[in-house]
Amino acid sequence: MAFLKKYTTAFAVCLSIIAYFLFAYFIERTAFYTVCFLWFSLFTGFFILIKNKQTSFETLAAIAILFRLVFLFSIPNLSQDFYRFIWDGRMLLNGFNPYLSLPETFIQQNIQPIADAKELYAGMGSLNGSHFTNYPPLNQLCFLIAALFASKSIFGSVIVLRTLIILADLGILYFGKKLLQNLNLPIKNIFWYVLNPFIIIEMTGNLHFESVMLFFLVWALYKLQQQKWIFAAILIACSVSVKLIPLLFLPLFFQWFVYSKVNFKAKENWLGFKINFKGLLKFIAFNSIILIVTALLFLPFFSSELIHNYSNSVGLWFRNFEFNASFYYIFREIGYFFRGYNEIAIIGKITPVLTILFLLYVTFFRKNKSSIQLITAMLFGLCFYYFTATTVHPWYVATPLILSVFTKYKFPVVWSLLIILTYQAYANTPWQENLSIVFLEYFVLYSFISYELWQDYKMKKL
């Protein structure tokens, strides 16, 4: 039996290497059915590796690194965002503030401020090139590093960017293992993230920097677990300075700081706990450090135009863009029925408010006193935001996935499997979503979430 499991593991590794090689060097995102076949094949291998308890932690870590190295010399063929990354980095290297200029402006005026300007603009597309960059300062630093090492080679820049992402994933492996040990959870749980084909393809393959953001976030959660909350706050600020999404988590730390075990059962307190004023001051200081450090990281780029340009670019995700949405598409259809046109301008403003209200509810009315409860609150708070958002790109699922590693919930793993269905939109020219496929994705996902919540409810009743 042991020999058979070893043989099956070796087969899964070999099959995965072949599939990853095809993804890296041959497959175009327009080939939807081929992409799906390879994707589900990779997930089959992934589950074989995860379920084989005889495979050591070190062996799984080596396999995860090997899979990533397959992509090292490839140019991303499932995403074009990396062209903008390279553009921003080279603009910085040449003394330009990337938040104050549009690639489109230079191309229209036939000005090439950086090497390969026309190629980079053509690669990123007119939609990307006509908007101001929305990548925070530490993300820009990563782009600058690529420009420092490869200022005249797109291929060289890709290798540098990919190396940074691989190193970030190794950091997640290292601190994720330590956090799991501190939480008395199986250390192999980290491979639900590190070995996941979705992560390997979307991060290492497509060069999305959620890995770098999550590296700082996991490190921060580990330091918070060690009661080193000042350092944790600085790390969360670094995470925010790669991607803004961790800002959603700030109110959720409230109970972690102010909760008092001694007074928890005090009946006279309608929130279920008495305020620990020393903890409250720590909570305020914690969030203040995050916001101040984030502001300081933006400071080198500051100008009178920065706030306007940056907020306008971020606002586009709420006012203009629609992709792989869930409840928003239902709200949109209701708008069509009653008003006869798309209500994104209104709905896009309402859904962030709903998210804030939900986060406040979770902050004050759900027990978040332990680290696992806190991370679970972060998971559901973020998922509520995504479920009501107008745009949910595939790589967004990376954050729910890593958070789920430290909880009992596995629905983000199911979502990471289903998210490939979104690539159906790219099989059309011009791209066009099939809402039946979007419905299938969320129907399966919500069914699994309901199953997990029901199982959780039954366990609490026992």
N, C-alpha and C positions, 0 to 999 in steps of 0.2 A: 504494500500500500504506500509506504514512504517513497519507494522508487517511482511508483506511478505518479505521485504528487510532484516529485522532483522533475519528472519528464514533462508533466503538464505545465509546470512553471516555466521550464525552458522553452516549450513550444509557445507559450503566451508571450514570452520576451521576444522571441524571434519573429513571431507574427506582428507584434507591435512595432518592432524596428522597421520592418518592411512597410507597414502602413504609415508610420511617421515619415519615412523617407519619401513615400509617394506624396504625402501632404506637403512636405517641405519643398520639393523640387519639381513636381509635375502637375498637381491638381489646381484647377482654377475654381473660384467660388461659384461660377456660373454652372458648373457641372454638379447640380444639386444631388442627384441620385447617387452618383459616385462618391460624393462627399459624405452622404448619409451612410452608405455601405461601409466605408472605411471607418467612419466615426463609431458606428455600433460595433464593428469588429474590434476597435481599440477598447471600447468599454467592456467588451467580453473578456479581453485579456486583462484589463484592469481589475475586474471583479475576481478573476482567477488568482491574480497576484495578492489581492487584499485578503481573500478568504483562506489562503494557504498559511496556516498558523506556524508551520515549520520553517518558513522563510524568515531569516533573522532581520532585525532592524537594519543592520549594516548592509545586508544584501539588497534590501529594498531601496535604501538610500543610494547605493551604487547604481541600481537599475534606473532610478529617477534621474540621476545625473547623465547616464548613458543616453536615455531617451532625449534629453535636452540637447546633448551634443550633436545629435543627428541634424538639428536645425542650424547649427552654428554658421554654416557658409551659404545659407539660403536667403533669398530675397522674399519677404512676405508676399504671398499671392492671395491671401484671404482678406487683407485689409490694406488700405492706402494711407492710413493716418501717419505712418512713420515718415512719410515725405515731409509733413509739416513739422515733425519733431526735428528733422535734420535742418530744415529751413530756419526754425527758431534758434537752434544752437549756433548755426553759422552767422546769423544776424547778430547774436550776442558777441561772438568772437570778433566780428568786424565793427563793434562799437555801437550797434543799433539797439534800441529798446524794442523788443519784439511785441510789447503790448501797445505800441503807438503806431504801428505801420501795418499795412495790408499787402500781402504778396501780390494781389491783383493790381495794385497801383503801380508797382515797379514794372510788372510785365506789360501793362498797357502803355507805359511810357518808354518801353523798350530799354529799361535800365536793369542791369544784372549786378545787384549789390553783393552777391556771393557766388561762389563756384556752383555750376550746375543749376542756376536759378530757373531756367526754362524747363529743365527736366523735372526738377522738384515741384514746380507749379503744375505742370501737366500731370504729375503723379498724384498730387493731393487733390486735384480737381477744382473746378471753379467755385463750387459751393464752399469748400474749406478755405480756399484762397481769398474769398471775398469777405471773410469775417476775421475780426481780431482774435488773437490767440486766447484761449481760456485755460492754459496750463499754468498752475501755480509755480512759485519760484524754485523750489527744490527739484521739481520736474524739469524746469528750464536748465538747472545746473547739470542734470543728466544729459540733456541735449548739448550743452556746452562742452562737456567732457568728450562726447562723440566728435564734436567739431575740432577740439584740440588735437585729438589723435588722428582724425581723418577729415581734414578741411576741404579736400578736393576729390574725395572718393565716396560715392554713395554706398558702395559695397563695404568699404572700410567702416563707415559710420554705422551701418547695420550691425556689423560684428561687435563694435563697441557697445551699442545699445543693448544688444542681446546678452553680452557678457554681464552687464550691470543687472539685467533682469534675472539671469541665472544665479548670480551672487545673492540677490535679494531673496530668491526662493530657498537658497541654502540657509540664509539667515532665518527664514520662517521655519525651516526644518529644525534648526538648532534651538531657537527660543520656543517654538511650539512644543518641542519635546520636553523642555524644562517646565513649561507652564502645565502641560499635561501631568507631569510627575508631581508638581505642587498641588494639583487639583485631585490627585489620586485617581486619575483616569488612565486607560491603556495608552502607552506612548505610541503605539502603532496607529492610533487614530489620526495622527498627523498625515498619514499617507492617503487619507481620503481627499486631502488637498494636493499634496506633493506629487502623487502618482496619477492624479486625475487627468485623463486625456484633454479635457476642456482647458485645464490650467496650462498644460504643456503646449497646446496649440495656440490658445488665445494670448498667453503671456510670452513664452519663449518664441513661438512661431510668429505671431502677429505683432509682437513688440508693444503690447499694452502695459502701462506702468502701474497697474493695480498691484502687482507684486511688490514694488518698492513701497507703495503706500502701506500695504499690509505687513510688510517687514517691520516698519516703525510701529504699527498698531499692535502687533503681536508682542513685540519687545516691550511696549508700553504696558500692556496687560500683565506681562510677566513681572515687571517692576512694580506695578500697582499691587499685585499679589504679594510681593515682598515688603509692602508698606513704604516703598520709596516713591511717594506720590509726586514729589517735585520733579524728579527725573522723568517719571512717567508723563507728566504734563508736557515737558519739553519734547518728548518723543511723539506724543499725540500731535503737537504743533508741527513737527516735521512731517507726520503723516498727512495732516491737513494741507501742508505746503507742497505735497505731491498731487493729491486729489482732495477736493473740498468735502467729500462725503462724510468723513468722521465728525464734522461739525454737528451732524444730527445727533450724535451720541452724548453731547455735553450735558444736557439735563439729566440723563439717565444715571449719572454718577452720584446724584443727590443722596439716595438712601445709603449707598456704600460709605459715604463720609459721615452722615448725621445719625445713622441708625444706632440705637442704644439697646443692647441685649437686656440690660437690667429693667428698662422701662417699657419693653416691647408690649407687655400685656396690660398696660395701663388703660383701663376702660374709658377714662375721661377724655382720652385723646382720639378724636374722630379719624385721624390718619392711621391710627394703629401703633404709633410710636411717639415718644416725646423728643422734642428737638434737643440735640446735643449741640450747644452753641459753639463749642470748640470745633466740633466736626463741621458745623455750618460754615465757620470761618475758613476751614481747610477747603471745603467745597468751593467757596467763592474764590479763594486764592488759586486753587487748582485750575478753574476755568479762566481766571484772569491771566495766569501764566500762559495758558494755551493761546489765548487771543493776543496777548502782547508779543509773544515769540513769533506767532504767525505774522503779525503786523510788521515786526522788525525784519522778517525775511522778505517781505514785499518792499521794504523801505528803499533798497537800491534801485528799484524800478519806478519809484513814486514820481508822479507828475500830476498836473491838474487834469490831464486827459485820462489817466490810468483808471480811476474809479468808474468813469463813464463808459470807457471802452470795455473794461472787464465785466462790469455788471450787465452791459448790453449783450455781450457774448454769452454769458451764463443764462441770461433771461431768454435767449433764443430757444433753449431747451424746453421752456415752459410755454412759449408763445407761438412757435413756428414748427417745431419738429415733431413728427409722429412716427413711431416705429415700435413694433412688438409690445404695444400697450395692452393692458388688461381691462380694468374697469373703465378707464378713460374711453375706450372704443364704445362701450355701452352708453356712457354719458354723451358721447358724440352722436350716436344714432338717435338718442332721445332729442338732442338739439336739432338734428335734421328733421325729425318728425314734427316738432312744434314750431321751429323757426325757419326751417328750410335751408339752413346753411351751417357750416362748421362753427362750433362755439369754442374753439380752442383758446381764443383770447380770454374768454370768461372762465372756462374750466381750468385752464392752465394756471389761473390765479387762485382758484378755490382749492385745488388738490394740495398745494403746499400748506395751506391753512389747516386742512384736515390732518395732514401729517403732524403738524405742530400740536394740534389738540390730542392726537393719539399718543404722541410722545409724552405730553404732560400727564395724560391719564396713566400711562405705564410708569412714569416717574413717581407719582404720588399714591397710586392705588394698587400697584402690584408689588409683591415683595421682591426687592432687588438687593437684599442685604449681603448675600454671599457672591463670590466671584462668578460662579456658574450661573446664578440667577441674573446677575448683571449682564453677562455675555448673552444669555437667552433673551433678555429684554432688548439688547442691541440688535440681535438677530431679527426679532419680530418687528421692532421699530423700523429697521431698514427695509424689511420686506413689505411692510405697509406702504412705505413711500414708493417703492418700486411698483407695487400692485395698483397704485393710483396715478402713477406718472404717465406722461404722454410719450416718453421715449425710454425703452429699456434695451440697450445694446447688449449683445452676448457677454462681453467682458465684465459687465456690471455684476454678474452672478458670482464673481470671485469673492466678493466680500461676504455675502451670506454663507458661501461655502466654507471659508476659513472659520467663521464664527461658529458654524454648526459642529466643527471638530471638537469644540469644548463643551458641547451640550449633548442631550440625548436625541436630538432631532436630526433626521437624515433627508428631509425633503429638499434641501439645497443640492444634495447629490443627484436626486432625481431631476431637478431643474437643470443641472449641468449636463445631464444626458439629453434632455428635451430641447435645450437651447439651440441645437444645430438646426432645428426646424425653421428658425428665423432666416437661415441662408436661402430659403426658397425664394425670397424677394429678389435676390441677385440673379436668379435664373432667368429673369425677364428683362427685356431691353425696351424702354427704360425699366428700372426696377419697380416691382409692384408686389405688394403683400397679398397673399391669399388668406383672407380672414378665417376661412375654415381651418387652415393649418394653425393659425394663431389660437383659435378656439380649442383645437385639439391639445396644443401645448398646455394651456392654462387649465383645461378640464382635467387632464391627467394630474397636473401639479396640485390643483386644489383638492382633488380626490385624495391624493396621498397625504396632504396636510391634514385634511379632515380625519383620515384614518389615524394618523399619529396623535392628533389632539384627542380623539376618542379613546385610544389606547391609554393615553396619559390620564384622562378622566377616570377610566375604569380602575387604573392602578391606585389613584387617590381615594377611590371609594372603598377599596379593600381594607 
